[in-house]
Amino acid sequence: MAKRKLRLLKRGGPIIGICEGCLARFKSGFTGSIAAEAEIRVRFAAHKCLHARQIAAKMHADMHKVA
């Protein structure tokens, strides 16, 4: 199981943060890199990490709601 760690991607466009534990994505509305990175770090700290099994179970349940 991956640790809960934030990875920041800073390629060309807006900064995107990804939780290495559950692959949740975090985006910022700020254009400045310092403010955007700070907002992403705050969102990451506040999120509850769902691990792969929980994500798969949630996706499975959501698929059956549609049908």
C-alpha positions as a printed Julia matrix, in Angstrom:
67×3 Matrix{Float64}:
   0.0    0.0     0.0
   1.4    3.39   -0.99
   2.09   5.98    1.65
   0.04   9.14    1.79
   2.38  11.52    0.0
   1.74  14.51   -2.25
   3.38  14.71   -5.67
   3.29  18.06   -7.48
   3.36  18.18  -11.28
   4.58  21.48  -12.69
   4.69  20.92  -16.45
   3.77  23.83  -18.64
   0.24  24.55  -17.47
  -1.4   24.73  -14.07
   0.13  22.91  -11.12
  -1.56  19.61  -10.28
  -1.12  17.66   -7.05
  -1.59  13.89   -6.82
  -1.88  11.78   -3.67
   0.39   8.76   -4.07
  -1.78   6.79   -1.63
  -5.12   6.99   -3.43
  -4.34   8.86   -6.68
  -6.69  11.73   -5.78
  -6.0   14.85   -7.86
  -5.85  18.41   -6.59
  -5.99  21.51   -8.78
  -5.76  25.19   -7.94
  -7.56  28.21   -9.29
  -4.51  30.41   -8.72
  -2.16  31.26  -11.57
   0.87  32.13   -9.43
   2.95  29.07   -8.62
   3.48  29.85   -4.92
  -0.21  30.49   -4.21
  -1.29  27.48   -6.3
   1.13  25.16   -4.54
   0.01  26.43   -1.13
  -3.67  25.86   -2.01
  -2.94  22.33   -3.25
  -1.02  21.5    -0.06
  -3.96  22.7     2.07
  -6.43  20.6     0.04
  -4.13  17.56    0.32
  -3.84  17.96    4.09
  -7.64  18.11    4.41
  -8.48  15.12    2.21
  -9.21  11.64    3.53
  -7.15   9.09    1.69
  -9.13   6.21    0.16
  -6.96   3.26   -0.71
  -7.32   1.08   -3.79
  -9.79  -1.39   -2.28
 -12.09   1.36   -1.08
 -11.92   3.13   -4.44
 -12.7   -0.1    -6.33
 -15.66  -0.85   -4.05
 -17.02   2.68   -4.51
 -16.64   2.51   -8.31
 -18.38  -0.89   -8.35
 -21.29   0.45   -6.32
 -21.58   3.53   -8.54
 -21.66   1.37  -11.7
 -24.63  -0.6   -10.36
 -26.55   2.58   -9.5
 -26.47   3.65  -13.15
 -27.8    0.36  -14.49
